[in-house]
Amino acid sequence: MTFGVAFSRIGMNPEDIRDYLDFSAFSAMELPWEIFSAAEPGILALRKTAFRSGKTIICGSLMDSRLSRGIIFAEDKFQKDFARQLANALQFLASCGIRTATLDCPLENLLASEEAQNDMRKILLTAAPVLVREKMTLLLPCAIPAAGDLSTALRFMCNTLIPGVKLKLEIMPWHPDFAKTPVSDLLGNLLFETGSVIFRYDADCGNRIMKAQVKPVIEALKRVNYTGTVLLAPMSQRNRMAYPEICQFSGILEDLKEFISA
């Protein structure tokens, strides 16, 4: 289990990420696609620094998020073109040494429609050869607490049966249902299909990440011998709350160090 910050998810500018790479409690980071694809000297330098840090690095949305979220409603020819671009993007990331990336099409967008689920499976099947050949993981976001029945999400994953396709559980610790529902019920058997976990919340509203929110999630992950990333994503305008929240998360992980390693 590795811990860090979802820089891509919170939309942090690449030039600002460097300031956060030295937190000793963190051993993972989610970086935006631009850091791997851009050729500007400043971004190249950041990429070298990130790689030399020895931390686990995953890529955020490797396709345009608006396109990824709407592709299941597009015509067949557009879906086929999208699938080819997805496979090419994964192959490019593999050449950069990155083995995990996100397809920003939330699972809740699919679950209400069998047709949408089938269309997504076709897209994923085009990417499957790259995932298998390069031993890669492609993450699909899934909000927790979930908007619908978890069994539907689990059934979609079980029926997809593509090696390397996993969930990114976006846990919303300030959602009303999080406080009143046991974490084991919120996550259920989705933990066995999970490749990354993110704590996502609106930090502009005064919400702060708390040990009481983090510890039960880690406890649930430990029970299934989870070995993926656990990342923080405090959402705020111009990321003005990023630093205090990242510091808070780092402190929580230091406090839980013995519990995590036990």
C-alpha positions as CSV (number, residue, x, y, z in Angstrom):
1,M,0.0,0.0,0.0
2,T,1.5,3.3,-1.1
3,F,0.3,6.8,-0.2
4,G,0.4,10.2,-1.9
5,V,-1.4,13.0,-3.7
6,A,-3.6,12.8,-6.8
7,F,-2.2,15.9,-8.5
8,S,-3.9,15.2,-11.7
9,R,-7.3,14.8,-10.1
10,I,-7.1,18.1,-8.3
11,G,-5.9,19.8,-11.5
12,M,-2.6,21.1,-10.1
13,N,-0.4,22.9,-12.6
14,P,2.7,20.9,-13.4
15,E,5.0,23.7,-12.4
16,D,3.5,23.7,-8.9
17,I,3.8,19.9,-8.3
18,R,7.6,20.1,-7.6
19,D,6.9,21.8,-4.2
20,Y,5.2,18.6,-2.9
21,L,7.6,15.9,-3.9
22,D,9.6,15.9,-0.7
23,F,6.9,14.8,1.8
24,S,8.5,11.9,3.6
25,A,5.1,10.2,4.3
26,F,4.3,9.9,0.6
27,S,5.6,7.1,-1.7
28,A,3.1,7.6,-4.6
29,M,1.7,10.3,-6.8
30,E,-0.8,10.7,-9.6
31,L,0.6,13.0,-12.3
32,P,-1.3,14.5,-15.3
33,W,-0.8,13.2,-18.8
34,E,0.9,16.4,-19.8
35,I,3.9,15.6,-17.7
36,F,4.6,12.5,-19.8
37,S,3.7,14.0,-23.2
38,A,5.0,17.5,-23.1
39,A,8.5,18.5,-24.2
40,E,8.9,21.8,-22.4
41,P,12.2,22.0,-20.5
42,G,10.5,22.7,-17.2
43,I,8.1,19.8,-17.5
44,L,10.9,17.5,-18.6
45,A,12.9,18.5,-15.5
46,L,9.9,17.8,-13.3
47,R,9.4,14.4,-14.9
48,K,13.1,13.5,-14.3
49,T,12.8,14.6,-10.7
50,A,9.6,12.5,-10.2
51,F,11.2,9.4,-11.7
52,R,14.3,9.8,-9.6
53,S,12.3,10.1,-6.4
54,G,11.6,6.3,-6.5
55,K,7.9,6.9,-5.8
56,T,5.1,4.9,-7.4
57,I,3.8,7.1,-10.3
58,I,0.5,6.6,-12.0
59,C,-1.0,8.7,-14.8
60,G,-4.3,10.6,-14.3
61,S,-6.8,10.8,-17.2
62,L,-4.9,9.7,-20.3
63,M,-7.7,10.9,-22.6
64,D,-9.6,14.2,-22.5
65,S,-12.0,13.9,-19.6
66,R,-15.0,15.4,-21.4
67,L,-14.5,13.0,-24.3
68,S,-14.0,10.0,-21.9
69,R,-17.2,10.7,-20.0
70,G,-19.3,11.0,-23.2
71,I,-17.8,8.4,-25.4
72,I,-20.3,5.7,-24.5
73,F,-23.1,7.9,-25.9
74,A,-21.3,8.5,-29.2
75,E,-21.7,6.8,-32.5
76,D,-19.9,3.5,-33.1
77,K,-17.3,5.0,-35.5
78,F,-16.3,7.5,-32.8
79,Q,-16.1,4.8,-30.2
80,K,-13.8,2.7,-32.4
81,D,-11.5,5.7,-33.0
82,F,-11.5,6.5,-29.3
83,A,-10.5,2.9,-28.5
84,R,-7.6,3.0,-31.0
85,Q,-6.4,6.3,-29.4
86,L,-6.7,4.8,-26.0
87,A,-4.6,1.8,-26.9
88,N,-1.9,4.1,-28.5
89,A,-1.9,6.3,-25.4
90,L,-1.3,3.2,-23.2
91,Q,1.5,2.0,-25.4
92,F,3.1,5.5,-25.1
93,L,2.9,5.4,-21.3
94,A,4.4,2.0,-21.3
95,S,7.4,3.3,-23.3
96,C,7.7,6.0,-20.5
97,G,7.8,3.3,-17.8
98,I,4.3,4.1,-16.5
99,R,2.2,1.0,-15.9
100,T,-1.1,2.5,-14.4
101,A,-3.4,5.1,-15.8
102,T,-7.0,6.3,-15.5
103,L,-9.8,6.3,-18.1
104,D,-12.0,9.1,-16.7
105,C,-15.4,7.5,-17.5
106,P,-17.1,7.1,-14.1
107,L,-18.6,3.7,-13.5
108,E,-21.9,5.3,-12.5
109,N,-22.2,6.6,-16.1
110,L,-22.5,3.0,-17.3
111,L,-24.5,1.1,-14.8
112,A,-28.0,2.3,-15.8
113,S,-27.7,0.9,-19.3
114,E,-26.7,-2.5,-20.5
115,E,-25.9,-1.0,-23.9
116,A,-23.5,1.5,-22.3
117,Q,-21.8,-1.3,-20.5
118,N,-21.4,-3.3,-23.6
119,D,-20.0,-0.3,-25.5
120,M,-17.4,0.2,-22.8
121,R,-16.4,-3.4,-22.9
122,K,-15.8,-3.1,-26.6
123,I,-13.6,-0.1,-26.0
124,L,-11.7,-1.9,-23.2
125,L,-11.2,-5.0,-25.4
126,T,-9.3,-2.9,-27.9
127,A,-7.0,-1.7,-25.2
128,A,-6.7,-5.2,-23.6
129,P,-3.7,-6.5,-25.8
130,V,-1.6,-3.5,-24.6
131,L,-2.7,-4.0,-21.0
132,V,-1.7,-7.7,-21.1
133,R,1.5,-7.3,-23.1
134,E,2.9,-4.4,-21.1
135,K,1.5,-5.6,-17.7
136,M,-0.5,-2.4,-17.3
137,T,-3.5,-1.4,-15.2
138,L,-6.3,0.8,-16.5
139,L,-8.5,2.4,-13.8
140,L,-12.2,3.3,-14.0
141,P,-13.4,5.8,-11.4
142,C,-16.2,4.7,-9.0
143,A,-17.6,7.1,-6.4
144,I,-18.0,5.9,-2.8
145,P,-20.6,6.2,-1.3
146,A,-22.0,4.9,-4.6
147,A,-25.1,6.5,-6.3
148,G,-26.5,3.0,-7.1
149,D,-26.3,-0.6,-6.1
150,L,-22.7,-1.9,-5.6
151,S,-23.7,-5.3,-6.9
152,T,-24.2,-3.8,-10.4
153,A,-20.7,-2.3,-10.4
154,L,-19.3,-5.6,-9.2
155,R,-21.2,-7.5,-11.9
156,F,-19.9,-5.2,-14.6
157,M,-16.3,-5.8,-13.5
158,C,-16.8,-9.6,-13.2
159,N,-18.4,-9.7,-16.7
160,T,-15.7,-7.6,-18.3
161,L,-13.0,-10.1,-17.4
162,I,-10.2,-8.0,-18.9
163,P,-6.8,-8.4,-17.1
164,G,-5.5,-5.0,-15.9
165,V,-8.9,-3.2,-15.8
166,K,-9.5,-2.1,-12.2
167,L,-11.5,0.4,-10.2
168,K,-10.3,3.7,-8.8
169,L,-12.5,4.1,-5.7
170,E,-13.1,7.9,-5.2
171,I,-14.1,7.9,-1.6
172,M,-16.0,11.0,-0.5
173,P,-15.4,11.2,3.3
174,W,-17.7,14.2,3.8
175,H,-20.7,12.6,2.1
176,P,-23.5,12.2,4.6
177,D,-23.7,8.4,4.0
178,F,-19.9,8.0,4.8
179,A,-20.3,8.8,8.5
180,K,-23.4,6.7,9.1
181,T,-22.5,3.6,7.1
182,P,-19.7,1.1,8.0
183,V,-16.8,1.3,5.6
184,S,-17.0,-2.5,5.0
185,D,-20.6,-2.0,3.7
186,L,-19.6,1.0,1.5
187,L,-16.8,-0.8,-0.2
188,G,-18.0,-4.4,-0.1
189,N,-16.4,-6.8,-2.6
190,L,-15.3,-3.9,-4.8
191,L,-12.1,-4.0,-2.9
192,F,-11.1,-7.1,-4.8
193,E,-11.5,-5.1,-8.1
194,T,-9.6,-2.0,-6.9
195,G,-6.3,-0.7,-8.2
196,S,-6.3,2.8,-6.6
197,V,-8.2,4.6,-3.8
198,I,-8.6,8.4,-3.6
199,F,-10.0,10.5,-0.8
200,R,-11.9,13.3,-2.7
201,Y,-13.8,16.2,-1.1
202,D,-14.5,19.9,-1.4
203,A,-11.9,21.6,0.7
204,D,-13.3,25.0,0.0
205,C,-16.2,24.3,2.3
206,G,-14.1,23.9,5.4
207,N,-13.9,20.1,5.1
208,R,-10.6,18.7,6.2
209,I,-9.3,15.2,6.0
210,M,-9.5,13.5,9.3
211,K,-7.8,10.4,10.9
212,A,-11.2,9.0,11.7
213,Q,-12.0,9.0,8.0
214,V,-8.7,7.6,6.9
215,K,-8.1,4.8,9.4
216,P,-11.2,2.6,8.7
217,V,-10.5,2.7,5.0
218,I,-6.9,1.6,5.5
219,E,-8.2,-1.1,7.9
220,A,-10.5,-2.4,5.2
221,L,-7.7,-2.4,2.6
222,K,-5.4,-4.2,4.9
223,R,-8.0,-7.0,5.4
224,V,-7.8,-7.8,1.6
225,N,-4.0,-7.3,1.4
226,Y,-4.4,-4.4,-0.9
227,T,-1.2,-3.3,-2.6
228,G,-2.3,-0.3,-4.7
229,T,-2.1,3.5,-4.1
230,V,-4.1,5.5,-1.6
231,L,-4.2,9.2,-2.7
232,L,-5.5,12.5,-1.5
233,A,-7.6,14.8,-3.7
234,P,-8.7,18.0,-1.9
235,M,-10.7,20.0,-4.4
236,S,-10.4,23.8,-4.1
237,Q,-10.3,26.9,-6.4
238,R,-6.7,27.5,-7.6
239,N,-5.7,24.7,-5.2
240,R,-5.5,27.2,-2.4
241,M,-6.3,24.5,0.1
242,A,-3.9,21.9,-1.3
243,Y,-1.0,22.7,0.9
244,P,-2.8,22.6,4.3
245,E,-4.7,19.5,3.3
246,I,-1.7,17.7,2.0
247,C,0.2,18.6,5.3
248,Q,-2.8,17.3,7.3
249,F,-2.8,14.0,5.3
250,S,0.9,13.6,5.8
251,G,0.5,14.1,9.5
252,I,-2.3,11.5,9.7
253,L,-0.1,8.9,7.9
254,E,2.7,9.6,10.3
255,D,0.4,9.0,13.2
256,L,-0.9,5.8,11.6
257,K,2.6,4.6,10.6
258,E,2.7,1.7,13.1
259,F,-0.9,0.7,12.3
260,I,-0.2,0.7,8.6
261,S,2.9,-1.4,8.8
262,A,1.5,-3.9,11.4
